[in-house]
Amino acid sequence: MDCLFCKIIAGEIPSAKVYENEYVYAFRDIAPQTPVHVLIVPKVHVCCADDINAENSLYVAKIFEAVPEIAKAEGLTNGYRVITNCGEDACQTVKHLHFHLMGGRKLQGEMG
C-alpha cells in the first residue's frame, strides 16, 4: 500500500513523534494551522470515518483515550479541538483516518 501515514508509522518517513502506543501514533503536522497541531492516527490502515467498523473501532477508542494525555503533554490546559475529515468534499488529503488535535490559542471558525 502506498499510504503516507502507514509509511510514517513504519518509520519509513521521518516525523516529529509526540506519542505512541500499541494502537496509536501521533506526530506534529508539517503545516500547522495552530500553535499546537498534532495528527493522531490508528496504527492500522482505515481510510476514513466511513470505514470504521466493529473490527477496527478499538483503534478509534484508543485514539480518544490518548487525546487528553497528548493535550496535557502539549500544554493545552485551556481547551483544544479534535477534527477528522472524511472524503474529498471535506478536503481529506491523506486517505488514512486521522484526527487533528489543535490548540494553543483561542480558536475561531477554522476547521483542521
Secondary structure, DSSP 8 states (H G I E B T S, - for coil): ---HHHHHHTTSS---EEEE-SSEEEEE-SS-SSSEEEEEEESS---SGGG--TTTHHHHHHHHHHHHHHHHHTT-TT-EEEE---SGGGT--SSS--EEEEESS---S---
